[in-house]
Amino acid sequence: MLRRSISCAVVALVAGAALTGPAMAADGFTLKGEPKIAMLYFGPKNDGGWTQAFDEARVKVEAALGTKIQFVENVPEDASAIKPAAERFISRGANIIIGTAFGYSDSFKELAAKYPNVAFLNGSGTTNASNLEAFYGRTYESQYLCGMAAGAASKTGKLGFVAANPFGVVNWTVNAFALGAQKMNPNATVNVIYTGAWNDPVKERAAAMALIDQGADVIGQHVDSPTPQIVAQERGVYGTGHHRDLRQFAPKATLCSSVWVWDKFLTPELKKIMAGNWKPSPYGAFIEMKDGGTDIAGFGAGVPKDKAALITAERDAIMKGKQIYAGPLKDREGKERVAAGAVLSDADLWKMDWYVKGVVTQK
């Protein structure tokens, strides 16, 4: 899932400027005819992670809107596959197309221009127009809470984290995880191993094993498979998941998971499109937890009840506007990254290439 996840890590480096699309129509976008929705899935609907989270959201959106949503699986990030898949739905009357991959971005922009009467949404996309909106969630919010769970469950204060690539979208989860852990244990450290791949169970297993061998008693993750959680359960330690509730795969080990709740964003956004005069953001939607980006699922037995209550209170605070990257905040070299009274900008989030105190990175 390399190119899909790079969307929010590389192309959005200067969010607020680089994600601009064509000028938005002053009167907004209005569908012609009854709404008919279709989705293009990057992977199989039962992949256990990214795509399955979208499929589970689809079912909830159908129930909320009282409609059926067509979908097709395994549409690769290639224009020769994306365009025919979308146009097949459009030829059958679909006038709202939802994509699920960064690699769809350019094709969706071209499709939006070719079909001005069709609304397009693209999860993890980067292109926008008067009838096209990219969207992604602020995963650092839920990863901060998972870090709190990890810090509460750890006996040693030594945490491990299996990550894909050192891009902003991953680094912000690593740092948030560490800040959450240090909320519970100020001396907690997070040892990170980057696998160089978004979904490689072999590399993920090797990384998780190495981290546990080095003394980590909780394993966090920002990779697509549940392998780190499975390894944690095999080795008798704890873990925190990503994308979906990974207790499905490791019920004894998984303390909590950072989970996508796309239906909470898609349902109201689709209602806006259906109502007419829809005005998508020219920069795309960067969704906070309260608006349906991510949330947490848990807690496992390893989180004491009193600590779980503290995590729930922090979640409530985030829902009310608490900022994870609020100053004063320094990086691990002691350089000030966020001044007292300030909050890290979205542009700086996307290009995050630094780590907070207590994070140790390895290739």
C-alpha positions as CSV (number, residue, x, y, z in Angstrom):
1,M,0.0,0.0,0.0
2,L,3.0,2.2,-0.6
3,R,1.6,4.9,-2.9
4,R,-1.7,5.0,-1.1
5,S,-0.2,6.0,2.2
6,I,2.3,8.4,0.8
7,S,-0.6,10.6,0.0
8,C,-0.7,12.3,3.3
9,A,3.0,11.9,4.0
10,V,4.7,13.3,0.9
11,V,2.4,15.1,-1.5
12,A,0.7,17.0,1.4
13,L,4.0,18.3,2.7
14,V,2.8,21.9,2.4
15,A,-0.9,21.4,3.2
16,G,-2.8,24.6,2.9
17,A,-0.9,25.5,-0.3
18,A,0.1,22.4,-2.3
19,L,-3.3,20.7,-2.1
20,T,-5.1,23.5,-3.9
21,G,-7.3,22.5,-6.7
22,P,-9.1,24.5,-9.4
23,A,-11.1,27.5,-8.2
24,M,-14.4,26.4,-6.6
25,A,-17.7,27.3,-8.1
26,A,-19.3,30.2,-6.3
27,D,-22.7,28.5,-6.2
28,G,-21.4,25.0,-5.2
29,F,-22.0,21.7,-6.8
30,T,-25.5,20.2,-7.2
31,L,-26.3,16.7,-8.4
32,K,-28.6,16.2,-11.4
33,G,-30.9,13.3,-10.7
34,E,-31.3,11.0,-7.8
35,P,-28.0,10.2,-5.9
36,K,-26.4,6.9,-6.8
37,I,-23.1,6.0,-5.0
38,A,-20.2,3.8,-6.0
39,M,-16.9,3.0,-4.4
40,L,-13.5,1.9,-5.7
41,Y,-11.5,-0.2,-3.3
42,F,-7.7,-0.3,-3.5
43,G,-7.6,-3.8,-2.1
44,P,-9.8,-6.7,-1.1
45,K,-12.6,-5.9,1.2
46,N,-11.4,-8.4,3.8
47,D,-7.8,-7.3,4.0
48,G,-8.0,-6.8,7.7
49,G,-6.9,-3.2,7.5
50,W,-7.2,-0.1,5.3
51,T,-9.7,-1.4,2.7
52,Q,-11.8,-3.4,5.2
53,A,-12.2,-0.3,7.3
54,F,-13.8,1.4,4.2
55,D,-16.0,-1.6,3.5
56,E,-17.3,-1.6,7.1
57,A,-18.0,2.1,6.8
58,R,-19.9,1.5,3.6
59,V,-22.3,-0.8,5.4
60,K,-23.0,1.8,8.0
61,V,-23.4,4.6,5.5
62,E,-25.9,2.4,3.6
63,A,-27.9,2.0,6.8
64,A,-27.7,5.7,7.7
65,L,-28.8,6.9,4.2
66,G,-31.2,4.1,3.4
67,T,-29.4,3.4,0.1
68,K,-27.2,0.7,-1.5
69,I,-23.6,1.6,-2.5
70,Q,-22.0,-0.3,-5.3
71,F,-18.4,-1.2,-5.0
72,V,-15.5,-2.9,-6.8
73,E,-12.4,-4.4,-5.1
74,N,-8.8,-4.5,-6.1
75,V,-8.6,-1.5,-8.3
76,P,-4.8,-0.8,-8.5
77,E,-3.3,2.7,-8.5
78,D,-3.0,2.8,-12.2
79,A,-5.0,5.1,-14.5
80,S,-5.7,2.2,-16.9
81,A,-7.6,0.5,-14.1
82,I,-9.1,3.5,-12.2
83,K,-10.7,5.3,-15.1
84,P,-12.5,2.2,-16.6
85,A,-13.8,1.2,-13.2
86,A,-15.2,4.6,-12.4
87,E,-16.6,5.1,-15.9
88,R,-18.3,1.7,-15.7
89,F,-20.2,2.9,-12.6
90,I,-21.0,6.3,-14.2
91,S,-22.4,4.6,-17.3
92,R,-24.8,2.8,-15.0
93,G,-26.0,6.0,-13.5
94,A,-23.6,6.5,-10.5
95,N,-23.2,10.2,-9.8
96,I,-21.1,10.0,-6.6
97,I,-17.8,8.1,-6.8
98,I,-15.7,7.4,-3.7
99,G,-12.1,6.4,-4.1
100,T,-9.8,4.9,-1.4
101,A,-6.2,5.5,-2.5
102,F,-3.6,8.2,-3.0
103,G,-2.7,6.7,-6.4
104,Y,-6.2,7.6,-7.6
105,S,-5.6,11.3,-7.1
106,D,-4.6,12.3,-10.7
107,S,-7.1,10.0,-12.3
108,F,-9.9,11.4,-10.1
109,K,-8.9,15.0,-11.0
110,E,-9.2,14.1,-14.7
111,L,-12.5,12.3,-14.2
112,A,-13.9,15.2,-12.2
113,A,-13.1,17.5,-15.1
114,K,-14.5,15.1,-17.7
115,Y,-17.7,14.5,-15.7
116,P,-18.6,17.8,-14.1
117,N,-22.0,16.5,-13.0
118,V,-20.5,13.7,-10.9
119,A,-19.2,14.2,-7.3
120,F,-16.0,12.6,-6.4
121,L,-14.5,11.9,-2.9
122,N,-11.1,10.2,-2.4
123,G,-9.7,8.9,0.9
124,S,-6.0,9.6,1.2
125,G,-6.2,11.6,-2.0
126,T,-4.5,14.9,-2.7
127,T,-6.4,16.5,-5.6
128,N,-9.4,18.8,-5.3
129,A,-11.9,20.6,-7.5
130,S,-15.4,22.0,-7.5
131,N,-16.7,18.4,-7.6
132,L,-13.8,16.6,-6.0
133,E,-12.7,16.4,-2.4
134,A,-9.8,14.5,-0.9
135,F,-10.0,13.5,2.8
136,Y,-7.8,11.9,5.5
137,G,-7.9,11.7,9.3
138,R,-5.7,13.1,12.1
139,T,-4.4,9.7,13.2
140,Y,-2.0,11.3,15.7
141,E,-5.1,11.9,18.0
142,S,-6.0,8.3,18.4
143,Q,-2.3,7.2,18.4
144,Y,-1.7,9.5,21.3
145,L,-4.5,7.6,23.2
146,C,-3.0,4.3,22.2
147,G,0.3,5.5,23.6
148,M,-1.4,6.3,26.9
149,A,-2.7,2.7,27.0
150,A,0.8,1.4,26.2
151,G,2.4,3.5,28.9
152,A,-0.2,2.4,31.4
153,A,0.3,-1.3,30.6
154,S,4.1,-1.3,30.3
155,K,6.1,-2.6,33.3
156,T,9.4,-1.4,32.0
157,G,8.7,1.8,30.3
158,K,10.4,0.4,27.2
159,L,8.0,0.5,24.2
160,G,8.5,-0.7,20.6
161,F,6.9,0.6,17.4
162,V,6.8,-1.1,14.0
163,A,6.5,1.6,11.3
164,A,6.5,1.6,7.5
165,N,8.4,4.6,6.3
166,P,9.7,7.8,8.0
167,F,7.2,10.1,6.4
168,G,5.3,12.9,8.1
169,V,2.1,10.8,8.3
170,V,4.0,8.1,10.1
171,N,6.2,10.3,12.2
172,W,3.3,12.1,13.7
173,T,1.8,8.8,14.9
174,V,5.2,7.8,16.4
175,N,5.6,11.1,18.2
176,A,2.0,11.1,19.4
177,F,2.3,7.5,20.7
178,A,5.4,8.6,22.6
179,L,3.8,11.7,24.1
180,G,0.8,9.6,25.2
181,A,3.0,7.0,26.8
182,Q,5.0,9.7,28.6
183,K,1.7,11.2,29.9
184,M,1.4,8.0,31.9
185,N,5.1,7.4,32.5
186,P,7.4,10.4,31.9
187,N,10.4,8.1,31.5
188,A,8.9,6.0,28.8
189,T,10.9,5.5,25.6
190,V,9.8,4.3,22.2
191,N,12.2,2.3,20.0
192,V,11.1,2.5,16.4
193,I,11.9,0.1,13.5
194,Y,11.0,1.1,10.0
195,T,10.3,-1.8,7.7
196,G,10.3,0.2,4.4
197,A,7.0,-1.3,3.4
198,W,3.3,-0.6,4.2
199,N,2.2,-4.2,4.2
200,D,5.0,-6.8,4.6
201,P,4.2,-9.4,7.3
202,V,7.7,-10.9,7.1
203,K,9.4,-7.7,7.8
204,E,6.9,-6.7,10.4
205,R,7.4,-10.0,12.2
206,A,11.2,-9.6,12.2
207,A,10.8,-6.0,13.5
208,A,8.4,-6.9,16.3
209,M,10.6,-9.8,17.3
210,A,13.7,-7.6,17.4
211,L,11.9,-4.9,19.5
212,I,10.8,-7.5,22.0
213,D,14.2,-9.0,22.2
214,Q,15.5,-5.6,23.0
215,G,13.2,-5.4,26.0
216,A,10.0,-3.8,24.7
217,D,6.9,-5.1,26.5
218,V,4.4,-3.2,24.4
219,I,4.4,-3.0,20.6
220,G,2.7,-0.1,18.7
221,Q,2.4,0.0,14.9
222,H,1.7,2.0,11.8
223,V,1.7,-0.7,9.2
224,D,-1.2,-2.3,7.5
225,S,-1.2,-5.9,8.7
226,P,-2.0,-7.3,12.2
227,T,1.4,-9.1,12.3
228,P,2.9,-7.0,15.2
229,Q,-0.1,-7.8,17.4
230,I,0.1,-11.4,16.5
231,V,3.8,-11.5,17.4
232,A,3.1,-9.6,20.7
233,Q,0.6,-12.3,21.7
234,E,3.0,-15.1,20.7
235,R,5.7,-13.5,22.9
236,G,3.5,-12.7,25.8
237,V,3.7,-8.9,25.6
238,Y,1.1,-6.3,24.7
239,G,0.4,-4.2,21.6
240,T,-1.7,-1.4,20.1
241,G,-3.2,-1.7,16.6
242,H,-3.8,0.4,13.6
243,H,-6.6,0.8,11.0
244,R,-9.1,-1.5,12.7
245,D,-9.7,-3.2,16.1
246,L,-6.9,-5.8,16.0
247,R,-8.3,-7.7,19.0
248,Q,-9.8,-9.7,16.2
249,F,-6.3,-11.2,15.6
250,A,-4.7,-10.9,19.0
251,P,-7.3,-10.6,21.7
252,K,-5.0,-11.2,24.6
253,A,-2.3,-8.8,23.5
254,T,-4.0,-5.8,21.9
255,L,-4.6,-3.1,24.4
256,C,-6.4,-0.8,22.0
257,S,-6.3,0.2,18.4
258,S,-6.4,3.4,16.4
259,V,-9.4,2.8,14.1
260,W,-10.9,4.5,11.1
261,V,-14.5,5.6,11.5
262,W,-15.1,6.8,8.0
263,D,-18.8,6.5,8.2
264,K,-18.9,9.4,10.7
265,F,-17.4,11.6,8.0
266,L,-18.9,10.2,4.9
267,T,-22.5,10.1,6.1
268,P,-22.8,13.9,6.7
269,E,-20.6,14.7,3.7
270,L,-22.8,12.7,1.4
271,K,-25.8,14.3,2.9
272,K,-24.3,17.7,2.0
273,I,-23.7,16.5,-1.6
274,M,-27.3,15.2,-1.8
275,A,-28.7,18.5,-0.5
276,G,-27.1,20.5,-3.2
277,N,-24.8,23.5,-3.3
278,W,-21.9,21.4,-2.0
279,K,-18.7,23.3,-1.6
280,P,-15.7,20.9,-1.0
281,S,-12.7,22.3,0.7
282,P,-10.1,23.5,-1.8
283,Y,-7.4,21.9,0.4
284,G,-9.3,18.7,1.1
285,A,-10.7,17.5,4.4
286,F,-8.2,16.9,7.2
287,I,-10.6,15.3,9.7
288,E,-10.4,15.6,13.4
289,M,-11.6,12.8,15.7
290,K,-14.8,14.6,16.6
291,D,-15.7,14.7,12.9
292,G,-15.0,11.1,12.0
293,G,-11.4,10.7,11.2
294,T,-10.1,8.1,13.7
295,D,-11.0,6.9,17.1
296,I,-9.9,4.2,19.5
297,A,-11.2,0.7,20.1
298,G,-10.4,-1.0,23.4
299,F,-9.4,-1.4,26.2
300,G,-7.7,-4.7,26.7
301,A,-7.3,-6.3,30.1
302,G,-3.8,-5.0,30.4
303,V,-5.0,-1.4,30.9
304,P,-6.0,-0.9,34.6
305,K,-9.5,0.6,35.0
306,D,-8.2,3.7,36.6
307,K,-5.8,4.3,33.7
308,A,-8.6,3.6,31.2
309,A,-10.6,6.3,32.9
310,L,-7.8,8.7,32.4
311,I,-7.5,7.8,28.7
312,T,-11.3,8.2,28.2
313,A,-11.0,11.7,29.8
314,E,-8.2,12.6,27.4
315,R,-10.3,11.4,24.5
316,D,-13.2,13.6,25.7
317,A,-10.7,16.5,25.9
318,I,-9.6,15.9,22.3
319,M,-13.2,15.8,21.2
320,K,-13.6,19.2,22.7
321,G,-10.5,20.7,21.0
322,K,-7.4,19.6,23.0
323,Q,-4.3,19.8,20.7
324,I,-1.7,17.0,20.8
325,Y,1.0,19.2,19.4
326,A,0.6,22.2,21.6
327,G,3.7,24.1,22.9
328,P,6.0,24.3,24.5
329,L,7.4,21.3,22.7
330,K,11.0,20.4,21.9
331,D,12.5,17.6,19.7
332,R,14.8,15.0,21.1
333,E,17.8,17.2,20.3
334,G,16.4,20.0,22.5
335,K,15.3,22.3,19.6
336,E,12.0,24.1,20.2
337,R,9.5,22.9,17.6
338,V,6.4,24.5,19.1
339,A,6.5,27.7,21.2
340,A,4.5,28.1,24.4
341,G,0.9,29.0,23.6
342,A,1.3,27.9,20.0
343,V,0.0,24.8,18.1
344,L,1.9,23.0,15.3
345,S,0.5,24.0,11.9
346,D,-1.0,21.5,9.5
347,A,1.8,22.2,7.0
348,D,4.4,21.4,9.7
349,L,2.5,18.2,10.6
350,W,2.6,16.9,7.1
351,K,6.3,17.5,6.7
352,M,7.3,16.3,10.3
353,D,10.8,14.9,10.1
354,W,11.8,15.1,13.8
355,Y,11.1,13.2,16.9
356,V,10.2,14.0,20.5
357,K,12.4,13.1,23.5
358,G,12.4,9.4,24.2
359,V,12.0,8.2,20.6
360,V,14.9,6.1,19.3
361,T,14.8,5.3,15.6
362,Q,16.3,2.4,13.7
363,K,16.1,1.3,10.1
